[in-house]
Amino acid sequence: MALAPLDRTGGMEDSLAEVRALLQDIAHCFTAESGSLSTRELANTVAAVEDVSKTVEFL
């Protein structure tokens, strides 16, 4: 499946703003709980966040 850039719309920007707010909430929870995670769990979480950030950057 190929991805193509989209023209910006108000709805898209609103959706991305909601995604940003949710990601900030997740980041806050992650920061608060990261002390109790193993090194492997931390690495897996960082890898997942990197994947999400690449997708959001594309959008």
C-alpha positions in Angstrom: 0.0 0.0 0.0 1.5 3.3 -1.0 1.2 6.5 1.0 0.8 9.9 -0.6 1.0 13.3 1.1 -2.4 14.9 1.8 -3.5 18.5 1.5 -4.0 20.0 4.9 -7.6 20.5 6.1 -9.0 21.9 9.3 -10.3 18.4 10.3 -6.9 16.9 9.8 -5.2 19.6 11.9 -7.7 19.0 14.7 -7.1 15.3 14.6 -3.4 15.8 14.7 -3.8 18.2 17.7 -5.8 15.4 19.5 -3.1 12.9 18.7 -0.5 15.3 20.1 -2.4 15.8 23.3 -2.8 12.0 23.7 0.9 11.4 23.1 1.7 14.1 25.7 -0.5 12.3 28.2 1.3 9.0 27.4 4.7 10.6 27.8 3.7 12.0 31.2 2.6 8.5 32.4 5.7 7.0 30.9 7.9 9.5 32.7 6.2 8.8 36.0 6.4 5.0 35.6 9.7 4.6 33.9 11.6 4.0 37.1 9.8 0.7 37.6 10.4 -0.7 34.1 13.2 -3.1 33.1 15.8 -2.0 30.5 14.2 -4.3 27.9 10.7 -2.7 28.6 12.3 0.8 28.3 14.0 -0.1 25.0 10.8 -1.6 23.6 8.8 1.5 24.6 11.4 3.8 23.0 11.3 1.8 19.8 7.5 2.0 19.7 7.5 5.8 20.3 10.0 6.2 17.5 7.7 4.3 15.1 4.8 6.5 16.1 6.9 9.7 15.8 7.9 8.7 12.2 4.2 8.3 11.3 3.2 11.6 12.9 6.1 13.4 11.2 4.9 12.0 7.9 1.4 13.4 8.5 
